[in-house]
């Protein structure tokens, strides 16, 4: 999500700079009709990009709200002693930490695959939770802003 917000800020900055330059061109040049056509085309592109980014942000917020709502429901059920989630016993063995070093990758990935990824007793939200907790340093920075939701497990795994 941070990446999208950075891109949105960059897009808005470029849009402002474009308008300043375009205004100056239209003021200094006699080809007003061509400049107006150029402005219309760039404005259309800007609006399409801005609408796409706004859609992505909105979908992300909705996914986060749904995920948050589901977590609160589960927490409420657990606090009332009515937790419906099955008790899962993970295989013995420590879950490895991965910080982004290529030399650590294969060992960490193989162990995570055996303990977590191929564990059919875990749903994708639980797997993502374990994946997030095993990531450190650069690896954690890449996935830390993903909401803990089912659809994000495969994105984080990549």
N, C-alpha and C positions, 0 to 999 in steps of 0.2 A: 504494500500500500504506500509505503514511503516513496518508492520509485515513481508511482503514479502522481503523487503530490509534487514531487520535484519536477516531473515533466510538465505538469499543469502550470507551475510557477514559471518555468522557462517559456512555455507557449504564450502565456499572458505578457511576459516581458518582451518577447519578440513581436507580439501583436502591437504593443504600445510603440516600440521603436519603428515598426513598419509605418504606422499611421503618421508619425512625426516626419519621416522621410517622404512619404507619399504626399502629405500636405505641402511640403516644400517643393516637390516636383510639380505639383499642380499649380502652385503659385508662380513658379519661375518659368514654366514651359507653356507654349501655345497649343500643345496637343492635348487639350483638356478631354476630348472625347475618348482618346485611347487610354488616358490615365484613369478615367472613370470606369472603363471596361476592365482594366487591370485591377482596380480597387474592388469591383464587384466579384471578380474571380477569386481574389485572395480572401475577401470577406467570406465568401461561400465556403472555401476550404477551411478557414479558421473556425467558422461556425460548426462545420461537420466534425472537426477534430475536438472542439470543445464539448459538443454534445456527446461524442463517444467517451471522452474522459469522464464527463459528468455521469454517464450511464454506468461506467465501470465503478466509480466511487459509490454510487447509489446501490448497486448490486452488492458490493463489498460490505457496505453498512448493513444492508438487509441480512446478508449471510451472518455477519457478526452478531446482529440482534437476535436472530433465530438461534444461533449457537449459544449465546449468552442466556437466552430464555430457557433453552433445554437444560443448560448447566444448572440454572437456578431451580428448575423443577426437580432435577435429580437430587440436588443438594437438599431441597425441602423434604423430599421423600425420605432421604437418608436420615435427616435430622429427626423425623417423626418415626423412625424405626421401620419404615415401609419400603426400604430400598429394594427395587426390583432387579437391579443389576446383579448378575451372577458373581459369586466370589470366584476369582481367578487366581490360581497359583501359578506364578511364572516358574519356568525351569530354573534350577539352581545354576549359579554362575553369574558373575558380575556383568552388567551391561557396560560395554566399553564406551569410552568418551572419544569423540572425534573432533579435532580442532581445525581440520582443513589441510593437514599435511598429507601429501600423496603417499608418503611411505607408510602412513597409518591406515590408509583407506581400506585395503583389501581385508586385513584382519578384522577391523571394525565392522565392515559391511557383512562379512561372512558370519560373524557372531550375532549381529543384529538380525540377519536373515533367519538364522536358526532359532533364536530366542523370541523374536518379536514378529518380524514380517510374515513368516510362514505359520505363526501361531493362530490357528483357526478359532481359538476361544476368545481372541481379542477382536473387537471391531476396529474400524479405521481411525476413529477418534482416539481410542486407547493407544493404538500403534503410533499415531502422531504424537501423542503425549510422551511416549517413551523415546521416540526419535528426537523430539525437542530437548528432552532432558539429557540425552546422550551427546548432543552437539555443544561444542565449546568454541571460543575464539571466533575465527572467520566463518566456520561452518554455522555457528549459532547466529551470527549477524545476518547471514543470508536468509534464514528461515524464521527468525524471532518474531516478525510482525505478522506472520500468518495466523489468522484466527484458528483456534482448535476446533475444526469442523471436518466432517467426513471427507468432503471433496478436496481438502488440502493435504491429505496424507500422501497422495501420489505426487503432488507438486513438490512437496518437501523432500520426498525420496529422490527426486531427480537431482 
